[in-house]
């Protein structure tokens, strides 16, 4: 589990959706984030919906 409490909360919020992957990228993923850094996240989830309908 992530050491960052906000990241841990985000992961827990996403769990009910059963994502295949949750990918953190950017400054926080590199360990360079500070208190003003945002969380850059990609959530991968299998679906039968066409791409444009998911936007």
N, C-alpha and C positions, 0 to 999 in steps of 0.2 A: 504494500500500500504506500502511496506517496507520503513523504514527510511534510509537505506543505498542507496546512489545514484547509485552505480554500480549494486546492486541487483535490484533496480527499473528498470534500463536500460535493464538488462537481462530479467526480466519479460515482459517488453514491447516488446522486440525482439521476445519472444516466443509466445506472444498472437495471432499473425496471424495463427499459427499452431493449435490453439484451443486445447491446452493440457487439459487433465482431471485434472491433478495435477502437480504442480511443488514443489518438496520437497527439502528443504535445510537441509543438515546435516553436522556434523563435528564441528570444533571449532567455526565457525561463527554462526551456529545455536545455539550453547550453549552460545553465547555471550562472547566467549573467544578469538575471532580472533583479530589479530593485522594487521598492514599495510602490512605485508608479507604473510598473510594467503590467501590461495586460496579459491575458492567457490566450495564446494562439492554439486552438484545438480543432482537430478533424475527428469526426465520429463516423465510423464505417458501419453500415447496417444493411444487410441483405433485404431486398424488397422486390415485389413484382410491379410496383408502380413505375411508369415511365419517368425518365429524368425530369422533364419539364413540369410534370405534375408535382414533383417533390420540392420544387423551388418555392 
